């Protein structure tokens, strides 16, 4: 982004733990929903209250949440349901999956549903998701509450005392806040004398 490397890792590491909203939008089709979030009564409300996230650590640093389309569940709206009602605007069958787009307050939310569900445009639905699958981002679009950059590297070195080659596989994890490195961990994953 802007000529700077934002995250290093395998595609799966980046998909599961994006360092920023910019990175989160790069992998996945449809791309991750980045939704405005607000704290209310000990829970986070996203997409104008259409998605209520209880049990998720929230604080004043949480500005947006990211939710992958396949992690959002749709259900017919019933009075008393959690959150506010959302309206289906588009249904796009793709064979084994269907992309359903809904208006949820100020946001358009895209969901990925297995199969070809009986959902039609203008249907009123409730949205939900598992809080474990939600990514929190701060005002500068940096991920909160998890390592924001990860990499697994293989180094080849020579042992000083025997001149024998050594192969190291090292994982390193870095967390950033407001663009500054706040923690850095290094783990030796494997150590082999070649």
Secondary structure by P-SEA (a helix, b strand, c coil): ccccccccccaaaaaacccccccccccccccccbbbbbbcccbbbccccccccccccccccccccccccccccccccccccccbbbbbcbbbbcccbbbbbbbcccbbbbbbbccccccccccccccccccccbbbbcccccccccccccbbbbbbbbcccccbbbbbbbbbbbbbccccccbbbbbbcccccc
